[in-house]
Amino acid sequence: MAITTRDYLKFYSKDKEGRIKLRKLFTMARDEGEITEQEYWLLTYAYAECRMVENTCAKLAICKKTYHIWLNQALIKIHYILCKLDKMYTL
């Protein structure tokens, strides 16, 4: 069974060191223009800070539907970033 991007992010969000790595990943993706500022904060709140959906929606002033749409788009982008990084380090 293959590990999904959600599973990967949930695994790293379980401890402090993992959340630090996720913050670095999200910051790198934002700084390189891979994800937008909204997606950066959404991923940070959802995985690096483990906030609940309602809390994140209130913080970003969005509805739950928008939250899920943006999160799915951000996860697709993060998936491709992780694939690119994996290729770089396995060569």
N, C-alpha and C positions, 0 to 999 in steps of 0.2 A: 504494500500500500504506500503510495507516494504522500509525502508531507505537503500540505498546502501552505500558501503564504500566510493565511490566518493562523494556522497551527504554529508556524515558525515564529510569528510575532508574539503569539500568546506564550510560547515557551520562554522566550527571552524576557517577557514582561513579568515573569514570576519572581525575580530577585533584583536587587539593586544594581548589580554589575550588568545584568542583561538590559535593564532599562536605560542605563548609561550608553550601552552600545546602540540601542534603538534610537536614542536622541542623536547620536553621532550620525547614524545612517540617514535619519530624516533631515538633519541639518545639511549633510552633504548633498542629498537629493534636491533640497530647496536651493542651495547655493549654486548648484550646477544647472538649475532651471528645469530639472526633471519633474518636479511637482510644484504646484502653486502654493502661495502663502496659506490659503484656506486649507488645502490638503495637508500641509505641514502641521498646522495647529490641530486639525482633526486627528491625524495619526498620533501626534504627541499626546493629546488628551486621552485618546482611546487606548493606546498601548504603553506609552512611556509613563503616564501618570495613572492609568487604570481608572479613569473617571467613568461614571455611568452615562448612558445615552442622554438622559434628561439634563444632567449637569452640563454636558458638552454642548447640547443644543442651546441651553440658556446662555452659556459663555460665548458662543459664536452667533447668537441671535438667529438661529435657523430652526426649522421644524424637523420632526423625526424623519419624514420622507426625504428631505434634502440631505440630512445626515447620512442615511443609508445609501443614497445615490452617490454622494461625494466619497463616502468610505469605499464603496465598490470600485469607483474610478481610481482612487488613490492606491488601493490594493493591487490593481492591475499594473499601475506604474511601478510600484515597489517590487512586484514580482519580476518585471523585466530588468530592473536595476540589480536585484539579487542574482538573476541569471547572468547578467553582464559581469558582475563582480566574481561570480563563481568561475566563469570562463577565464578571467584574468588571472586568478590565483591557481588554477589547475594546469595552466600551460607550462 
